[in-house]
Amino acid sequence: MMTGSVAQITVRDAAETDVSALTAIKQPDVLHQDRVQEAQGSGFRYLVVLCGPELIGFACLVFRRPASWSSANARPENGCLFLPGAFSTRKSMAT
């Protein structure tokens, strides 16, 4: 049986308002701005991971690479999860 409180983990679509918090985790800000924009289309999801109210990481789900990527014609990964520091390290979910 667990005692104490357990933080709520939430995963949701990234928004423009998340860019500054994402940039604090990993530079540069243009990377996150581009991904938020690219996720508006189909085939790509850019997600944020929150622990309570704190943004602690991000994830990409790639079903089809956006045309703007240099590797747009390469086989897509299934996804990528980035949780820095005490939470974890970069995890690739590619098969």
C-alpha positions as a LaTeX table, in Angstrom:
\begin{tabular}{lrrr}
\hline
Residue & $x$ (\AA) & $y$ (\AA) & $z$ (\AA) \\
\hline
Met1 & 0.00 & 0.00 & 0.00 \\
Met2 & 1.32 & 3.42 & $-0.96$ \\
Thr3 & 1.41 & 6.23 & 1.56 \\
Gly4 & 1.67 & 9.95 & 0.91 \\
Ser5 & 0.59 & 11.73 & $-2.21$ \\
Val6 & 1.25 & 10.67 & $-5.75$ \\
Ala7 & 1.63 & 13.37 & $-8.40$ \\
Gln8 & $-0.75$ & 13.30 & $-11.34$ \\
Ile9 & 0.97 & 12.65 & $-14.68$ \\
Thr10 & $-0.80$ & 14.18 & $-17.66$ \\
Val11 & 0.02 & 13.93 & $-21.37$ \\
Arg12 & $-1.60$ & 16.39 & $-23.77$ \\
Asp13 & $-1.00$ & 18.06 & $-27.12$ \\
Ala14 & 1.64 & 20.79 & $-26.99$ \\
Ala15 & 0.50 & 24.36 & $-27.55$ \\
Glu16 & 2.25 & 27.62 & $-28.44$ \\
Thr17 & 1.94 & 28.61 & $-24.77$ \\
Asp18 & 4.21 & 25.65 & $-23.85$ \\
Val19 & 7.19 & 26.78 & $-25.96$ \\
Ser20 & 9.01 & 28.70 & $-23.18$ \\
Ala21 & 8.71 & 25.75 & $-20.76$ \\
Leu22 & 9.83 & 23.34 & $-23.50$ \\
Thr23 & 12.82 & 25.57 & $-24.30$ \\
Ala24 & 13.83 & 25.51 & $-20.62$ \\
Ile25 & 14.06 & 21.72 & $-20.95$ \\
Lys26 & 15.83 & 21.63 & $-24.32$ \\
Gln27 & 17.10 & 24.38 & $-26.64$ \\
Pro28 & 16.42 & 25.86 & $-29.17$ \\
Asp29 & 13.00 & 27.45 & $-29.01$ \\
Val30 & 12.57 & 27.26 & $-32.78$ \\
Leu31 & 12.63 & 23.45 & $-32.53$ \\
His32 & 9.55 & 23.47 & $-30.32$ \\
Gln33 & 7.81 & 26.24 & $-32.28$ \\
Asp34 & 8.24 & 24.24 & $-35.48$ \\
Arg35 & 7.03 & 21.01 & $-33.92$ \\
Val36 & 3.93 & 22.65 & $-32.45$ \\
Gln37 & 3.11 & 24.04 & $-35.92$ \\
Glu38 & 3.87 & 20.72 & $-37.69$ \\
Ala39 & 1.61 & 18.85 & $-35.27$ \\
Gln40 & $-1.37$ & 20.80 & $-36.64$ \\
Gly41 & $-1.32$ & 18.49 & $-39.68$ \\
Ser42 & $-1.81$ & 14.75 & $-39.74$ \\
Gly43 & 0.76 & 12.05 & $-39.18$ \\
Phe44 & 2.65 & 13.75 & $-36.33$ \\
Arg45 & 1.77 & 14.48 & $-32.70$ \\
Tyr46 & 3.84 & 16.69 & $-30.37$ \\
Leu47 & 2.91 & 16.11 & $-26.76$ \\
Val48 & 3.88 & 17.55 & $-23.39$ \\
Val49 & 4.22 & 15.57 & $-20.18$ \\
Leu50 & 3.14 & 17.26 & $-16.96$ \\
Cys51 & 3.67 & 16.22 & $-13.35$ \\
Gly52 & 0.90 & 18.11 & $-11.61$ \\
Pro53 & 1.10 & 21.61 & $-13.10$ \\
Glu54 & 4.81 & 21.35 & $-14.02$ \\
Leu55 & 5.84 & 20.59 & $-17.60$ \\
Ile56 & 8.54 & 17.93 & $-17.22$ \\
Gly57 & 9.06 & 16.56 & $-20.71$ \\
Phe58 & 7.82 & 16.10 & $-24.22$ \\
Ala59 & 7.07 & 13.33 & $-26.66$ \\
Cys60 & 6.72 & 12.91 & $-30.42$ \\
Leu61 & 4.52 & 10.36 & $-32.08$ \\
Val62 & 5.53 & 10.11 & $-35.72$ \\
Phe63 & 3.29 & 8.27 & $-38.13$ \\
Arg64 & 4.45 & 10.24 & $-41.16$ \\
Arg65 & 7.40 & 12.65 & $-41.03$ \\
Pro66 & 6.54 & 16.27 & $-41.82$ \\
Ala67 & 7.78 & 17.36 & $-45.27$ \\
Ser68 & 9.91 & 20.10 & $-43.67$ \\
Trp69 & 12.13 & 17.55 & $-41.91$ \\
Ser70 & 15.45 & 16.81 & $-43.61$ \\
Ser71 & 14.65 & 13.12 & $-43.21$ \\
Ala72 & 11.08 & 13.42 & $-44.49$ \\
Asn73 & 11.47 & 10.41 & $-46.80$ \\
Ala74 & 13.00 & 8.16 & $-44.14$ \\
Arg75 & 11.03 & 5.45 & $-42.37$ \\
Pro76 & 9.25 & 7.12 & $-39.44$ \\
Glu77 & 9.94 & 6.28 & $-35.82$ \\
Asn78 & 7.03 & 5.23 & $-33.70$ \\
Gly79 & 7.90 & 7.93 & $-31.23$ \\
Cys80 & 10.32 & 9.53 & $-28.86$ \\
Leu81 & 9.99 & 10.53 & $-25.21$ \\
Phe82 & 12.25 & 13.09 & $-23.52$ \\
Leu83 & 12.16 & 13.39 & $-19.72$ \\
Pro84 & 15.29 & 15.16 & $-18.43$ \\
Gly85 & 16.97 & 15.14 & $-15.04$ \\
Ala86 & 15.57 & 13.11 & $-12.20$ \\
Phe87 & 12.67 & 11.87 & $-14.29$ \\
Ser88 & 14.61 & 9.88 & $-16.90$ \\
Thr89 & 16.69 & 10.27 & $-20.05$ \\
Arg90 & 15.73 & 10.27 & $-23.71$ \\
Lys91 & 13.94 & 7.08 & $-24.63$ \\
Ser92 & 13.40 & 6.04 & $-28.20$ \\
Met93 & 10.39 & 3.87 & $-28.92$ \\
Ala94 & 11.44 & 3.11 & $-32.49$ \\
Thr95 & 11.09 & $-0.44$ & $-33.66$ \\
\hline
\end{tabular}
